[in-house]
C-alpha cells in the first residue's frame, strides 16, 4: 500500500515537472478589421477613424500576416488609394514582431517592427515604434482592431 501511494506521488511530481509553465499564446490567428489608429510623432498625437472613408483588414495565420487597405467610396477617376503588405511574424508572450517582406512602398520592405499586443474579447490592440529612416518616419503607433465574427478563436 505504501509503495503504491509513493509511486502515485512520484508520478504526479514527474508529470508536474514535465508540464510547461509558459503562458499560453494569445489568440492572434484570424482576420481583424482596423477600427482606429493613433500616431504620436514628436509628442503630437493624431487619431484616424477607420470606420469611415477607408477600410483595412489584417489577416494573421500561424506564421505570417498580411494587411489590405482601400478607400470605401472609390472615386470615378480610379484614384482609389490601395495599400498592402505582409510578411512573417513572431509572438513571444505579448511581444509581437512583424518582419515586413512585402509592401507597396519599397523603402519599408525588409524592416522589422516590434509591438506589444493585448487581446480582450474580440479586440486586439497593438502598440509600438514605427521607424523608417528612408521615409523620415519615427513615431509611436497604437492600432485597435476588432476580430471579424466569422473567424474561430484558437
Secondary structure, 3 states (H helix, E strand, C coil): CHHHHHHHHHHHHHHHHHCCCCCCCCCCCEEEEEEEEEEEECCEEEEEECCCCEEEEEEECCCEEEEEEEECCCCCCCCCCEEEEEEEEEEECCEEEEEEEEECCHHHCCEEEEEEEEEECCEEEEEEEEEEHHHCEEEEEEEEEEECCCCCCC
